[in-house]
Amino acid sequence: MLSTSVPTPRAAIRVSSTALPPAVRGATAQGNGRHPPRVRGLTVLELMLATMIVGILGVIATTVYQGYRERMQIAQAVTDIGVIESAVVHYGLDNGGLPQTLDEIGRGGMRDPWGNAYQYLNHATADGKAGFRKDKNIVPINSDFDLYSMGKDGASVAPLTAKPSRDDIVRANNGRFIGLASDYDP
């Protein structure tokens, strides 16, 4: 077989690098085309800005998560109080009277989401009305028994309008309301 290709002299296809425009020769803004282009890094200002944005997003996420967690703890306390209330009422139906303590229904060691024991007061056997939970008019919120969690701060006083009681989770209106004391308005 015969070759039909004709060799061309190398000098004929070689193009002088000075004849090409700078973009084609690979010249940099600072360079003369002999060095590869430099990879530009991040400046300190750009790094600080990125760190600040990540920090702000972290604070926002933490705040949202804490709000979510608090709502879930309140919901858990409301559910627990509903379960305890049901056990107290069933005990009353079976025994002809409400229990004196939560221990009598097997719920004495039960803790709220903040680690405090649930509070129970049988109105029929209480000494006076001093310990009864009261609304803004200083009227007892239940006629049968009080059942509540002392809330996040672990402190409570009888009137629901007092600052230590605002975060309590209470049973009111003889069980028709279970929720935050700050949401209760008769």
Secondary structure by P-SEA (a helix, b strand, c coil): ccccccccccccccccccccccccccccccccccccbbbbbbcaaaaaaaaaaaaaaaaaaaaaaaaaaaaaaaaaaaaaaaaaaaaaaaaaaacccccccccccccccccccccccbbbbccccccccccccccccccccccccccccccccccccccccccccccccccccccccccccccccc
